[in-house]
Amino acid sequence: MSQLTALSPLDGRYADKVSELSEFFSELALQKYRVKVEVEWLIFLCNELKLSGTKKMSAAQVKVARSLYEKFSEKDGQQIKDIEKTTNHDVKAVEYFLREKLEKGGVKGYESWIHFACTSEDINNLSYAMMMQDAVKGPIRNSYNELFATLEDFAQTHKSVSMMGHTHGQPASPTTVGKEVMNVVARLERQTDLFEDSIVFLGKMNGAVGNYNAHVVAFPEVDWIKAGQKFIAGLGLTPNMYTTQIEPHDWNAELFDLIQRVNVILTDFSRDMWMYIGMGYFKQKVKKGEVGSSTMPHKVNPIDFENAEGNFGLANALLGHFSEKLPISRMQRDLTDSTVMRNVGVAFGYTLIGFKSLLKGMSKVEVNAGVLADDLDKHWEILGEPVQTVLRKYGVKNAYELLKEMTRGRDFGRDDYVKFVGGLPIPSKEKAKLEKLTPATYVGLAVKLV
């Protein structure tokens, strides 16, 4: 398969942007995580629980067993796929793979303890939990951090650059470029802090319907609840003690909802940047050889922000479905979650493309200070807000209505403003302050907030 023949853009056109995720979400990665769970469960049964009938694995045997996932190769993955052609069951294929590999590696006599008392979902739920935890704390979080750092630096650099505000698409009280970008940083940081504070990666290892049925029949003397908790914690996950055959996926929905919110914030930012570029507030750096339009040579389109918006939309369409579907399973289990879970990496992939597109877009934009200043100077009517507020301070009646009559829907320039302020019934010191005020300086505490 090449970039030209791939069915999915993630494996084709955008493959170079998301290749780092294949370590976590490819079929090969899923097999590797399954092998890890199976191997660690075997070691746990023999060396931690020391079940009667097992024999303790030597340090050399443990090393051989762990090497099966630590050095898991594409050849190993293909071997599992070949076994699956016969079993028609992917997890059972992993079990048979391990039997053969351990035997060849000199780890003999453990065949009956591989996958002992497990249902497939015991292996799968732990594998997916580790996959997502590693991806979130790895490339996803790294991309977040890079994007946040870029936006924060942009905000600090341009914290004092005045910019016309727009509410309802109309000229409104001024702000600064830096303050508007810092708003986005603050929103993002609040959400991504939740990765550390509230998202718990849960797992279960409790058998076919979540009650340790087979475990207790075979070894009633073992505290299986405590054993299960210890094993899951050893994988870096948090035990969920109340499940059916499947871990109910509520934590998955919490994670997906959080990523959706981040993507929505970034979609909002992408659209604003698109608008500001269209208004001339920002210029885009021209790269030699690039074409903006097949017919209009002058075009330099904001394609990176458009690309980000489109990919965030694709990601959220999938994430939304995951959140609604995965926590629903008929009675003790149905298989609909299985095929859906295989697409988790797709949603992460589109999210990652969105991040990278935004980063690329930000690297190409420059503040167009001249346009920003000209736009502010054309709209002295926006100073109606501070003037009427000062009039209210001194008890002038109908202050709002007075300014409305003077400014609403009218041409109102600097000379009009100065003349108007000069005739106000307020102390001279207040008139002097208002006369010095300009649309560019009327930014409140924007700089301090940044």
C-alpha positions as CSV (number, residue, x, y, z in Angstrom):
1,M,0.0,0.0,0.0
2,S,1.3,3.4,-0.9
3,Q,0.0,7.0,-0.2
4,L,-1.7,6.8,-3.6
5,T,-3.5,3.5,-3.0
6,A,-4.4,3.8,0.7
7,L,-8.1,3.9,1.4
8,S,-7.8,6.2,4.4
9,P,-6.2,9.7,4.2
10,L,-4.5,8.8,7.5
11,D,-2.6,6.1,5.8
12,G,-2.2,8.0,2.6
13,R,-2.1,11.8,2.2
14,Y,-1.5,12.5,5.9
15,A,0.6,9.4,6.8
16,D,3.7,11.4,7.6
17,K,1.7,13.6,10.0
18,V,0.3,10.7,12.1
19,S,2.9,8.0,11.7
20,E,3.9,8.4,15.4
21,L,0.4,7.1,16.4
22,S,0.9,3.7,14.7
23,E,3.1,2.8,17.7
24,F,-0.1,2.9,19.8
25,F,-3.1,2.3,17.5
26,S,-2.1,0.0,14.7
27,E,-3.1,-3.6,14.5
28,L,0.5,-4.5,15.3
29,A,0.4,-2.2,18.4
30,L,-2.8,-3.9,19.6
31,Q,-1.2,-7.3,19.2
32,K,1.8,-6.1,21.1
33,Y,-0.3,-4.8,24.0
34,R,-2.2,-8.0,24.1
35,V,1.0,-10.0,24.3
36,K,2.1,-7.8,27.1
37,V,-1.1,-8.4,29.2
38,E,-0.9,-12.1,28.6
39,V,2.8,-12.4,29.5
40,E,2.4,-10.3,32.6
41,W,-0.6,-12.3,33.7
42,L,1.3,-15.5,33.4
43,I,4.2,-14.1,35.4
44,F,1.8,-12.8,38.0
45,L,0.0,-16.2,38.4
46,C,3.3,-18.1,38.7
47,N,5.6,-15.7,40.6
48,E,3.2,-13.4,42.6
49,L,0.2,-15.6,43.4
50,K,2.2,-18.9,43.2
51,L,-0.9,-20.9,42.4
52,S,-0.6,-24.6,43.2
53,G,0.3,-26.5,40.0
54,T,2.4,-23.6,38.7
55,K,6.2,-23.4,39.0
56,K,8.0,-20.2,39.6
57,M,9.5,-18.7,36.5
58,S,13.3,-18.0,36.8
59,A,14.7,-14.6,36.1
60,A,15.9,-15.9,32.7
61,Q,12.5,-17.2,31.8
62,V,10.8,-14.0,32.8
63,K,13.3,-12.1,30.6
64,V,12.5,-14.4,27.7
65,A,8.7,-14.0,28.3
66,R,8.9,-10.2,28.5
67,S,11.1,-10.0,25.4
68,L,8.1,-11.3,23.4
69,Y,6.4,-7.9,23.8
70,E,9.5,-5.8,24.3
71,K,10.9,-7.0,21.0
72,F,7.6,-7.6,19.3
73,S,8.1,-7.4,15.5
74,E,6.0,-7.1,12.4
75,K,7.0,-10.8,11.7
76,D,5.5,-11.7,15.1
77,G,2.3,-9.8,14.2
78,Q,2.0,-11.6,10.9
79,Q,2.4,-14.9,12.7
80,I,-0.6,-14.0,14.9
81,K,-2.6,-13.0,11.8
82,D,-1.7,-16.4,10.2
83,I,-2.9,-18.2,13.3
84,E,-6.1,-16.2,13.3
85,K,-6.9,-17.5,9.8
86,T,-7.6,-20.8,11.5
87,T,-9.0,-19.7,14.9
88,N,-11.1,-16.8,13.5
89,H,-10.5,-15.3,16.9
90,D,-7.8,-12.6,17.4
91,V,-7.2,-13.0,21.1
92,K,-7.1,-16.8,20.9
93,A,-4.5,-16.4,18.2
94,V,-2.3,-14.5,20.6
95,E,-2.6,-17.3,23.2
96,Y,-1.5,-19.9,20.6
97,F,1.3,-17.6,19.5
98,L,2.6,-17.4,23.0
99,R,2.5,-21.1,23.6
100,E,4.7,-21.6,20.6
101,K,7.1,-18.8,21.3
102,L,7.6,-19.7,24.9
103,E,8.2,-23.3,24.1
104,K,10.8,-22.4,21.5
105,G,12.4,-19.9,24.0
106,G,12.9,-22.6,26.6
107,V,10.0,-21.5,28.8
108,K,8.3,-24.9,29.0
109,G,5.5,-26.3,31.1
110,Y,3.4,-23.2,31.3
111,E,1.0,-23.9,28.4
112,S,-2.1,-24.3,30.6
113,W,-1.5,-21.1,32.5
114,I,-1.4,-18.8,29.5
115,H,-4.8,-16.9,29.4
116,F,-5.8,-18.7,32.6
117,A,-9.3,-17.8,33.8
118,C,-9.4,-15.0,31.3
119,T,-12.1,-13.8,28.9
120,S,-10.9,-12.1,25.8
121,E,-12.2,-8.8,27.1
122,D,-9.9,-9.0,30.1
123,I,-7.0,-8.8,27.7
124,N,-8.6,-6.3,25.3
125,N,-9.8,-3.7,27.8
126,L,-6.3,-3.6,29.5
127,S,-4.6,-3.4,26.1
128,Y,-6.8,-0.5,24.9
129,A,-6.4,1.3,28.2
130,M,-2.6,1.1,28.0
131,M,-2.7,2.1,24.4
132,M,-4.7,5.3,25.0
133,Q,-2.8,6.2,28.2
134,D,0.5,5.9,26.4
135,A,-0.8,7.9,23.4
136,V,-2.4,10.6,25.5
137,K,0.7,11.0,27.7
138,G,3.0,10.8,24.7
139,P,2.3,12.3,21.2
140,I,-1.1,13.8,22.1
141,R,0.1,15.7,25.2
142,N,3.4,16.6,23.4
143,S,1.4,18.2,20.6
144,Y,-0.9,20.0,23.1
145,N,2.2,21.4,24.8
146,E,3.8,22.6,21.6
147,L,0.6,24.2,20.5
148,F,0.1,25.9,23.9
149,A,3.7,27.2,24.0
150,T,3.3,28.6,20.4
151,L,0.0,30.4,21.2
152,E,1.3,31.7,24.6
153,D,4.4,33.1,23.0
154,F,2.3,34.7,20.2
155,A,0.1,36.2,22.9
156,Q,3.0,37.6,24.9
157,T,4.7,39.0,21.8
158,H,1.6,40.9,20.7
159,K,0.0,41.7,24.1
160,S,0.2,45.4,23.4
161,V,-1.0,45.4,19.8
162,S,-4.4,47.0,19.8
163,M,-7.1,45.5,17.7
164,M,-10.7,46.4,17.0
165,G,-13.1,44.1,18.9
166,H,-16.1,42.7,17.0
167,T,-19.4,41.6,18.6
168,H,-22.1,40.5,16.2
169,G,-19.6,41.1,13.5
170,Q,-19.7,44.9,14.1
171,P,-17.0,47.2,15.5
172,A,-16.9,47.0,19.3
173,S,-14.7,48.0,22.2
174,P,-11.0,47.4,21.3
175,T,-8.9,44.6,22.7
176,T,-5.3,43.5,21.9
177,V,-4.1,40.7,19.7
178,G,-2.3,39.1,22.6
179,K,-5.3,39.2,24.9
180,E,-7.5,37.4,22.3
181,V,-5.0,34.6,21.8
182,M,-4.4,34.3,25.6
183,N,-8.1,33.7,26.0
184,V,-7.7,30.6,23.9
185,V,-4.6,29.5,25.9
186,A,-6.6,29.8,29.1
187,R,-9.5,27.8,27.8
188,L,-7.2,25.1,26.6
189,E,-5.1,24.9,29.8
190,R,-8.3,24.5,31.8
191,Q,-9.3,21.5,29.7
192,T,-6.0,19.8,29.4
193,D,-5.3,20.1,33.1
194,L,-8.2,17.7,33.5
195,F,-6.0,15.0,31.8
196,E,-4.0,15.0,35.0
197,D,-6.8,15.7,37.5
198,S,-9.9,13.8,36.4
199,I,-9.2,11.2,33.6
200,V,-8.6,7.8,35.2
201,F,-7.5,5.0,32.9
202,L,-9.5,2.0,34.2
203,G,-9.2,-1.7,33.6
204,K,-10.7,-5.0,34.7
205,M,-9.4,-8.6,35.1
206,N,-12.4,-10.4,36.5
207,G,-13.6,-13.0,34.0
208,A,-16.5,-13.7,31.7
209,V,-19.2,-11.7,33.5
210,G,-17.1,-9.7,36.0
211,N,-17.5,-12.0,39.1
212,Y,-14.3,-14.1,39.0
213,N,-16.5,-17.2,38.5
214,A,-13.9,-19.5,37.0
215,H,-11.1,-18.1,39.3
216,V,-13.0,-19.0,42.5
217,V,-13.9,-22.5,41.3
218,A,-10.3,-23.3,40.5
219,F,-8.7,-21.6,43.5
220,P,-11.3,-20.6,46.2
221,E,-8.5,-19.8,48.7
222,V,-7.2,-16.9,46.6
223,D,-8.4,-13.4,47.3
224,W,-9.1,-12.7,43.6
225,I,-10.4,-9.2,44.2
226,K,-7.2,-8.1,45.8
227,A,-5.1,-10.1,43.2
228,G,-7.0,-8.4,40.3
229,Q,-6.5,-5.0,41.8
230,K,-2.8,-5.6,42.3
231,F,-2.3,-6.9,38.7
232,I,-4.1,-4.0,37.1
233,A,-2.3,-1.4,39.2
234,G,1.0,-3.1,38.1
235,L,0.2,-2.2,34.5
236,G,-0.2,1.4,35.5
237,L,-4.0,1.4,35.4
238,T,-6.8,1.9,38.0
239,P,-8.9,-1.2,38.8
240,N,-12.6,-1.1,38.0
241,M,-14.2,-3.7,40.3
242,Y,-17.7,-3.4,39.0
243,T,-18.2,-4.7,35.4
244,T,-19.9,-7.2,33.2
245,Q,-17.8,-9.0,30.7
246,I,-16.7,-5.7,29.5
247,E,-15.2,-2.7,31.3
248,P,-18.2,-0.3,30.8
249,H,-16.2,2.3,28.9
250,D,-17.5,5.3,30.9
251,W,-13.9,6.5,31.4
252,N,-13.4,6.2,27.7
253,A,-16.3,8.5,27.1
254,E,-14.9,11.0,29.7
255,L,-11.6,11.0,27.8
256,F,-13.3,11.4,24.4
257,D,-15.5,14.2,25.6
258,L,-12.5,16.0,27.0
259,I,-10.7,15.8,23.7
260,Q,-13.8,16.9,21.9
261,R,-14.0,20.0,24.0
262,V,-10.3,20.8,23.2
263,N,-11.0,20.3,19.6
264,V,-14.1,22.6,19.7
265,I,-12.0,25.4,21.3
266,L,-9.4,25.0,18.6
267,T,-12.1,25.0,15.9
268,D,-13.4,28.3,17.3
269,F,-9.8,29.7,17.2
270,S,-9.3,28.4,13.6
271,R,-12.4,30.1,12.4
272,D,-11.4,33.4,14.1
273,M,-8.0,33.3,12.6
274,W,-9.6,32.6,9.2
275,M,-11.8,35.7,9.7
276,Y,-8.9,37.9,10.8
277,I,-6.8,36.9,7.8
278,G,-9.7,37.7,5.6
279,M,-10.0,41.1,7.2
280,G,-6.3,41.8,6.7
281,Y,-5.5,41.8,10.4
282,F,-2.9,39.1,9.8
283,K,-0.7,38.5,6.8
284,Q,0.5,35.1,5.7
285,K,4.1,34.5,4.8
286,V,4.5,33.6,1.2
287,K,6.5,30.4,0.4
288,K,8.2,30.2,-2.9
289,G,6.7,27.7,-5.3
290,E,3.3,27.5,-3.5
291,V,0.1,28.2,-5.3
292,G,-3.0,29.6,-3.6
293,S,-5.4,29.1,-6.5
294,S,-5.4,27.2,-9.8
295,T,-6.8,30.3,-11.6
296,M,-6.1,33.3,-9.4
297,P,-2.4,33.9,-9.1
298,H,-2.6,36.5,-6.3
299,K,-4.3,34.1,-3.7
300,V,-2.6,33.2,-0.4
301,N,-5.3,31.2,1.2
302,P,-5.6,30.4,5.0
303,I,-5.6,26.6,4.2
304,D,-3.9,25.5,7.4
305,F,-6.7,26.9,9.5
306,E,-9.3,25.4,7.2
307,N,-7.5,22.1,7.3
308,A,-7.4,22.2,11.1
309,E,-11.1,23.0,11.3
310,G,-12.0,20.1,8.9
311,N,-9.9,17.6,10.8
312,F,-11.2,18.6,14.2
313,G,-14.7,18.1,12.8
314,L,-13.9,14.6,11.6
315,A,-12.3,13.7,14.9
316,N,-15.3,15.0,16.9
317,A,-17.8,13.2,14.8
318,L,-16.0,9.9,15.7
319,L,-15.4,10.9,19.3
320,G,-19.0,11.8,19.8
321,H,-20.1,8.5,18.5
322,F,-17.6,6.7,20.7
323,S,-18.9,8.5,23.8
324,E,-22.5,7.7,23.0
325,K,-22.0,4.1,21.8
326,L,-19.3,2.5,23.9
327,P,-21.0,2.7,27.3
328,I,-24.0,0.8,25.9
329,S,-23.8,-3.0,25.8
330,R,-26.7,-5.4,25.9
331,M,-26.8,-7.2,29.2
332,Q,-23.5,-8.8,30.1
333,R,-21.9,-8.0,26.7
334,D,-22.4,-7.6,23.0
335,L,-19.7,-7.3,20.4
336,T,-20.5,-3.9,18.9
337,D,-17.9,-2.2,21.0
338,S,-15.1,-4.3,19.5
339,T,-15.3,-3.0,15.9
340,V,-15.9,0.6,17.2
341,M,-12.8,0.5,19.5
342,R,-10.6,-0.4,16.5
343,N,-11.3,3.1,15.2
344,V,-10.1,5.0,18.3
345,G,-6.8,5.7,16.6
346,V,-8.6,7.2,13.7
347,A,-10.1,9.9,15.9
348,F,-6.8,10.5,17.5
349,G,-5.2,10.8,14.1
350,Y,-7.6,13.5,12.8
351,T,-7.1,15.3,16.1
352,L,-3.3,15.2,15.7
353,I,-3.6,16.5,12.1
354,G,-5.7,19.4,13.4
355,F,-3.0,20.3,16.0
356,K,-0.2,20.2,13.4
357,S,-2.2,22.2,10.9
358,L,-2.8,24.9,13.5
359,L,0.9,25.0,14.4
360,K,1.8,25.3,10.7
361,G,-0.8,28.1,10.2
362,M,0.5,30.0,13.2
363,S,4.1,29.7,11.9
364,K,3.0,31.6,8.7
365,V,1.0,34.5,10.1
366,E,2.3,38.0,10.9
367,V,0.4,40.8,12.5
368,N,-0.6,43.5,10.0
369,A,-0.1,46.5,12.3
370,G,-1.0,49.1,9.7
371,V,-4.4,47.6,8.9
372,L,-5.2,47.2,12.6
373,A,-4.3,50.8,13.3
374,D,-6.2,52.1,10.3
375,D,-9.3,50.1,11.2
376,L,-9.3,51.5,14.8
377,D,-8.9,55.1,13.5
378,K,-11.9,54.7,11.3
379,H,-14.2,54.0,14.2
380,W,-14.1,56.7,16.9
381,E,-17.7,56.0,17.6
382,I,-16.6,53.0,19.7
383,L,-15.5,55.6,22.4
384,G,-19.2,56.2,23.1
385,E,-18.9,53.5,25.7
386,P,-16.3,55.2,27.9
387,V,-17.8,58.6,27.5
388,Q,-21.3,57.6,28.6
389,T,-19.8,55.6,31.5
390,V,-18.0,58.7,32.7
391,L,-21.2,60.8,32.3
392,R,-23.0,58.2,34.5
393,K,-20.2,58.6,37.1
394,Y,-21.2,62.3,37.4
395,G,-24.9,61.7,37.4
396,V,-25.6,63.1,33.9
397,K,-29.1,62.0,33.0
398,N,-29.8,59.9,29.8
399,A,-26.0,59.5,29.2
400,Y,-26.5,56.3,27.2
401,E,-29.2,57.9,25.0
402,L,-27.1,61.0,24.4
403,L,-24.2,59.0,23.1
404,K,-26.6,56.7,21.1
405,E,-28.0,59.7,19.3
406,M,-24.5,61.1,18.6
407,T,-22.8,57.9,17.3
408,R,-25.2,55.2,16.3
409,G,-25.2,54.6,12.5
410,R,-23.3,57.9,11.9
411,D,-19.8,58.8,10.6
412,F,-18.0,60.0,13.7
413,G,-14.3,60.9,13.4
414,R,-11.6,62.2,15.7
415,D,-12.6,65.8,15.3
416,D,-16.3,65.0,16.0
417,Y,-15.2,63.2,19.2
418,V,-13.0,65.9,20.5
419,K,-15.6,68.6,19.9
420,F,-18.3,66.5,21.6
421,V,-16.1,65.8,24.7
422,G,-15.3,69.5,25.0
423,G,-19.0,70.3,25.5
424,L,-19.7,67.7,28.1
425,P,-21.0,68.9,31.6
426,I,-18.1,67.2,33.5
427,P,-15.0,68.4,35.3
428,S,-12.1,69.6,33.1
429,K,-9.8,66.9,34.4
430,E,-12.2,64.3,33.1
431,K,-12.5,66.0,29.8
432,A,-8.8,66.1,29.4
433,K,-8.5,62.3,30.0
434,L,-11.3,61.6,27.5
435,E,-9.7,63.9,24.9
436,K,-6.5,61.9,25.2
437,L,-8.3,58.6,24.7
438,T,-8.2,57.0,21.3
439,P,-9.6,53.8,19.9
440,A,-6.1,52.3,20.0
441,T,-5.5,53.1,23.7
442,Y,-9.0,52.1,24.9
443,V,-8.0,48.6,25.7
444,G,-8.7,48.4,29.4
445,L,-6.5,45.9,31.3
446,A,-5.9,43.7,28.2
447,V,-2.1,44.0,28.5
448,K,-2.1,43.2,32.2
449,L,-4.4,40.2,31.7
450,V,-1.9,38.8,29.2
